[in-house]
């Protein structure tokens, strides 16, 4: 129901900022942490293991999502989470260590120096996962169905813009600061990241303050109390019970865990490869060039791949489209085999290779998302989809934990060939899952 309270606040005042704010901590914790640790000299094995563990809150968030319904309002939850994340972003400034220049250059910085940063990131990760739950619930409560439909595309746009912001602006800033300190006599990478986290914390705090004053207070946004709490608890248990009795459950779980296996390995090593020195087998991009190639061009082609994938499914159906999308998930990984063999110095060549790979991933990922929607169909569609997203996060977390150690053992070139070998897993699970998909599913 739309009340006087939320009629007075146009959704354009808060929907874009809410979903931009939803993306910032996610990409900060899962993407920018990789860049930070890499540029601060943490070895790939340790970096990949510990940054992959930061996915954990998104793996297990279905287990505590009912409490967002039971306790307080959705508005209270997302604003409280934003306040917590603002505080911990700023607290990261004090936690960033100061390894010496030689240690950083040799990629020998011990991850133990970053335990304080990791603790702050894991708190932010739990707060961010909770924010996701509350923001999506608030969106459905605060807006009438026709307005939800009008704004659904825009909320996705602003979430994706947060991806561009984090992977371009928040990567370019420390690059410029480091270059400035280098011109003053000695590059100061810790200072560069401290200033970056200060800027991020200030921006996020301002968005939080905006939400305090410019988000509606719909009358329907209230906690479930009394008998409804018991009903929610029973519904929560029932949703899990019905999920794990679905037909072909283990095939679906295997698909959710294995379909993205090549990309799960690849994604964790893209940053250290593009930023790593040529002596160590990397491309040696500056942080400014990295932010352009991967944070702007890469993200644009990732989004284009998703758009093309959605268009194909709507016209051909998921069953007919899935083999094309499995090819998109696997074959473009050869782009990084090319980059690791030839180590091009041309920014154009590198950009084209990254664009091809990211387009393929965006295209192939569309089938993955559509399959999760298909498998979630039924009485507990929302809860079952939330459980699927847990397996989705797990599919990235587990391979990522070991990707760095494998790369250190094999070198970049052989590592990327191993990624190509993992494409067999994508093909294998696609063969069996495709047989269970109705011919017209997803076709408009």
N, C-alpha and C positions, 0 to 999 in steps of 0.2 A: 504494500500500500504506500502511496506517495503522500506524505503529510505536508502541512504548511512549513515545517522545519526544513524539509529537503527541497520543497518547491522554490525556496528563496535562494538556493545555491545551484547555479547552473552546473550540470555535470562536466562541462568543459573546464570548470575551475578546479576540479579535483581528479577526474579520471586519468588524464594524461600524467599528472604528477604522481599519482598513486602507483601507476604501473611503471613509470620511469624509476620510482623509488624501489619498486619490487625487484627490478633487475640489477641495480647497482651493487648491493651486497652479494648477490649470487655470483656475478661476474668478478667482483673483487676477490672473493674467497676462492673461487675455483679457477679463474684465469690469471688475474693479476698477481696472485700469490706465486704462480709458476714463474712469471716474468721476474718478480722481485727476487725470489730465491736464486734463479739462474744468474741474474746480473750481480748478485751479492756473492757469487762463487760457490754455492752449495752444489756438490756433485749430483749428477743426474739421478743416481740410484736413490739417495736420501731424499732429494727434492720430490721425485715422483711418488715415492712411498707415502710421505707425510702429507703432501698436497692432495693425494687421492683419498686419504682418510677423511678429508674435509667434506667429501660427498655424503658421509654417514647420516647427517640429519635429514637429508632428502630421501635416503633409503628407508628410514624408520618413521618418517613423519605421519604415515597413516595411523600409527599406534597412539599418538596423542591428539590427533585432530578432533575427536569428540569433546575434549576438554575445552576447546575454543567455543563450542556450542554451550557447554554446561556452565562456564564461569565467565562472568562479565559480558560486555557487548563486543561485537566485532570491531567497532570503532575504537573501543578501549584497547583491544588487543593490538591492532596494527599501529596505533599511535605509540603505545607503550614499547612495542618492538622497535619502532623507529628511534625513539629516545635512547633505548639501550644500545642500538647499533651506532648512533651518533657518538655516544660516549666512548664506546670501545674503538671506533675508528680513530678518534682523537687520542685515546690511550695508547694506540699502536705507535705513535710518535716516540714515546718514551721507551718502548720495548725493542725498537729496531737496534740491533747491535752495531758495533764499529770494528769489523775485521780489518786488518791492514791491507794495503793495496796489493802487496805481493801474494797474500793468501787468496784474495778475490781473483786475481789474474790467473793463478794456478788452479782454480776451481777446487780449492781444498778447504773451504769454510765449513766447519762442523755444524750440522743441523742443530746441535744442542744449544748453540748461541741463539737460535730462533724459537726455543721452546716458549718463551713469553709471547712472541708474536703468534705462534700456533694456538696457544690457549685463547688469546683474544679472538683469533679467527674462528675457532670452533664455537665460541659463544655467539659470535656474529652469525655463524652458519645456522645454529639452532634458532636464533631470533629471526633470521631470514626465512627459514622454512615455516615457522609459525606465522610470520607476516604473510606469506603466500596463502595460507589457509584462510586467515582472517580477511585479507583484501578481496579474495574471490567471493567469500561469503557476503561481505559488505556490499560488493558490487550488485549482487543479486537481490539484496534486501533494499538498498537505497534507490534503485531504479525500477521503473515499471518495465514489463517485458519488451514493449516496443522501443523504449529508450535503450535498453540493454542491447537489442539487436542493432540499433543505430550506432552505438559506441563500441561494439565488440571488435570491429576492425581497427579502430583507432587505439584501443587499449593495447592491442598486439603491436601496432606501429611504435608506440612509445616504449613498450618493453624492449623492442628490438633496437630502438635508438639508444637505450641504456647500454646495450651490447656494444654499439659503435662507440659511445662515449667512453666506456671503460677500456676497450681494447685499442682505442686510438688516442684520445686525449690523455687518459691516465697512464698511458705508456710513453707518449711523447713528452709529457711534462718532466719526468725524471731524466729523460734523454737530453733535453735542453739545459736543465740545471746542471747535470754532470758535465756537459760540454763547457758551460760557463765556468765551473770550478776548475776544469782542466786548463782553460786559458789563463786562469789566475795562478797556475803553478802545479796543482795536483788534483786530479779528479776525485771528487768526494761522492761516491755512490750512496753511502748511508744518508748523507744530508739530502740528496736528491729524492730519496724515498720518504724521508721525514716530511719534507715540504709537500710532496704529493699527497701523503695521508692527511696532512693539515688541510689542504685544499679540498680533498674529498670529504673530510669530516665537516668542514664549514658548509659546503654545498648541501650535504645530506641533512645537516641541522636546520638549514633554512627551509628545506622542503618539509621537514617535520613540523617546524613552526607554522608553515603555511597550512598544513593539514589540521593543526589544532584549531585554526580560525575559519578555514574554508572547506571543511567537509561537513556534510549534513548530519543530523541526528534523527534518523527515521524512527518512528514509534515502534516499528516491528523489530528493531535491533535491540533485543533483550536476551538475557541468558535463559537457557532452559532450566527450570527449577521444579521442585516438587516431584510429582509423579512422572513428568516428562523426562527427568534425568534418568530414572530407571528404564524408561522406554528407550532412550537413546543408548544406554548401556547394553540393553538386550539387542537393540538393532545393530550396534557395533559388533557384538559377538556373532550375531546371525549373519552379518555381511561377510565376516571372515569365514564362517563355516560354509556358507553357500559358495564363496569364491573357490575354496579348496575342494569342492565336490563338483566343480564344472567339468563337463566332458573334455577330454584331451587336455587336461590342465598341464601335465608335465611337458607336453609338446609345446604348449603356449609359453611356459616358463623358459624352456630351452631356447625358443625363438627369441624371447625378450632378452635373454642373456648372451646369445651367440650371434645374432644378426649383425650387431655393430662391432663385433670383435676386432676387425681390422682397424676401424676408426678409433676404438677405445685405446689401442696401443699407439696409433699414429698421433692422436691429438695430444697426448701427454708429452711427446717428444718434438712436436713441431716448433715450439718456442725455443728450447735450448738449441735445436738444430739451426734455426734461422738466425739466432743471436750469437751462437758459438763461434769461436775463432776458426779461421780456415786451417790453422795448424792442428786443431782438434777435430777437423772434419766438418765443421759447420760452414755457414755462408757468410758469417761476420757482418750481418746487417747492423746498422746503427739502430738505436731505439726509435728514432724518428722514422726511418725507413720501414722498420718492422711495424710500427703503428699504422703506416700507410698501406703496406702490402697485406698484412694479416688483419689489422683492425678496421680498415675501411674497405679495400678491394675485396678481401676475403669474406667479410660479413655481407657485403652487397651481393656477391655471387651465391653465398649460402642462402640468403633470402630469395633470390631469383630461382634457385633450384627448388626451394619449397613451393613457390608460386606455380612453377611449371608442373611440379609433381601433383599438386592439388588439382590443377586443370586437367591433367591426364586421367587421374582417378575419377573425376566427375564425369568424364566422357567415355572412359573405357571400363570403369569398375576396378576394384582392387585386385581381383583375381587375374585379369588380363594385364594389369600394369605392374604387378609385383616383380616379374622377371626383369623388366626394364629398370626398375628401381634397385633391385639387387645388383645389377650391373653398374648402376650409378654409385652404389655404396662401395664397390670393390675396384673396378678398373681404374678410376682416377687416382687411386693410391700410387699408381706407377709414376705419377708426377714427381713424387718425392724420391723415387728410385732415380729418375733422371737428374734431379737436383743434386743428389748425393754423389752421383758418378761424375757429372760434368762441373759441379760447383761454379755455376755461371756468375760472372760479375755484373751482368746486365740486370738492372732493376726491372726492366720490362719482361725479360725471360722469367725471372723469379715470380713476378706478379701474375703472369699468364699461367704458370704451373700451379700456383696457389689458387687462382680463380677456378681452374678446371677441377682441382680436388674439392674445393669448398662447394662448388655448384653440384658436383656429383653427390657429396654428402647430404646437402640440403634436399636434393631430388630423391635420393634413396631413403632418407629419414622420414619422408612423407608416408611411405608404405608402413613403416614401423608405427607411427602415430595412429594411422588409420586402423591397423590391425589391433592395437590396444583398445580403440573404441569399439571395434567389432567384438572382441573377446569380453568386453565389459557389459555388453547388452544384457538387459534383464532388470529385475526388481531393484537391485542395489547398484545401479549403474555408476553413480557417483563414487561410492565407496570402492567398488571393484576397480574403477579407473585409477583411483588414488593408490591402490595396492600395486597396480601395474606400473605406475610411475616410480614406486619403490624399487621394483625389479629393474626399471630403466636406469635409475641412478646406480644400482648395484652393478649393472653391466659395464658401466664406465669406471667404477671404483676399483673393482678387483683387478682387471688387466692393468690399469694405471699404476697400481701399487708395485707391480713388478717390471713395468716398462723401462724404468731408468736403469735397473740392474742388468736387464737383458741388453740394453743399448751399450752399456759400459763394457759388457763382455764381448759383444759382436762388432761394435763400431756402427756408425750411422748407416753406411751402405748396406751391410748385411742385416741390420735391424729392419730397414725398409723392405728388403727382400723377404724377411720373416713375416712382415705385415701382409705382403702379397700372398704368402702361403696360408695365412689365416683367413683369406678370402674363401677358402674351401668350406669353412664353418658357415659362412653366410649362405653359400650355395646349398649346403646340406640341409639346413633348417628350412630354407625357402621351399625346397622340393616337397617336404612333408606338410608344411603349413598351408601351402597353396591348395592342396587337395581338399582342405576343410573350409575354404572360404566360398560362400555362395557366389554364383556367377555375376549377379547384379549388384552385389554389395558395394556401396560408395558411388554408384552411377546415378546421376540425377535423372 
